[in-house]
Amino acid sequence: MITVLAQDTADSTSVTIAVFLVLTALLQVALWVAAFVSVMRQDRLTGGGKFLWLVVIVGFPLLGSLGWFIFGRSAQLVKAMPA
């Protein structure tokens, strides 16, 4: 009986960890895709600025995506706006 309880507890712990990891991975992918789309839709950045941000986002998916949403939207690599 103790062996069955120990095994059942281990199984539920494994399932809990697996669910947590899957949800974390899905959130990370969603953040990555949102950052990628946000960079591509940004009109203020030059082609080079977009390329650099995409390299950062692809190279460092979590930190790059967070960096874009925290710092990148106000990046200084901007096109000159016509008057």
C-alpha positions in Angstrom: 0.0 0.0 0.0 2.8 2.4 0.8 4.5 1.6 -2.5 1.3 2.4 -4.4 0.9 5.7 -2.6 4.5 6.7 -3.3 4.1 5.8 -6.9 0.8 7.7 -7.2 2.4 10.8 -5.7 5.4 10.6 -8.0 3.1 10.2 -11.0 1.0 13.3 -10.0 4.2 15.3 -9.4 5.5 14.3 -12.8 2.2 15.3 -14.5 2.2 18.7 -12.6 5.7 19.4 -13.7 5.0 18.4 -17.3 1.9 20.7 -17.4 3.9 23.6 -15.9 6.7 23.1 -18.5 4.2 22.9 -21.4 2.4 26.1 -20.3 5.7 27.9 -19.8 6.9 26.9 -23.3 3.6 28.0 -24.8 3.8 31.4 -23.1 7.4 31.8 -24.3 6.5 31.0 -27.9 3.6 33.4 -27.7 5.9 36.1 -26.4 8.4 35.4 -29.1 5.8 35.6 -31.9 4.3 38.8 -30.4 7.8 40.4 -30.3 8.6 39.3 -33.8 5.3 40.7 -35.2 5.6 43.9 -33.2 9.1 44.5 -34.6 8.0 43.8 -38.2 5.0 46.2 -37.8 7.1 49.0 -36.3 7.2 51.9 -38.8 9.7 54.0 -36.9 12.6 51.5 -37.3 14.8 51.4 -40.3 15.4 48.1 -42.1 18.7 47.8 -40.2 17.0 48.5 -36.9 14.4 45.8 -37.5 17.1 43.4 -38.5 19.1 44.0 -35.4 16.1 43.5 -33.1 15.1 40.3 -35.0 18.6 39.0 -34.5 18.4 39.7 -30.7 14.9 38.2 -30.5 15.9 35.0 -32.4 19.3 34.7 -30.6 17.9 35.2 -27.1 14.2 34.3 -27.3 13.1 35.1 -23.8 15.5 38.0 -23.0 15.3 39.4 -26.5 11.5 39.4 -26.5 11.3 41.0 -23.1 14.0 43.5 -24.1 12.0 44.5 -27.1 8.8 45.2 -25.1 10.7 47.0 -22.4 13.3 49.0 -24.4 12.8 48.4 -28.1 9.6 50.3 -28.7 11.4 53.5 -27.8 14.6 52.6 -29.7 16.5 55.4 -31.4 17.1 53.7 -34.7 14.4 55.7 -36.5 13.7 56.9 -40.0 13.5 60.6 -40.7 9.9 61.4 -41.0 9.0 63.6 -44.0 7.4 66.9 -43.1 
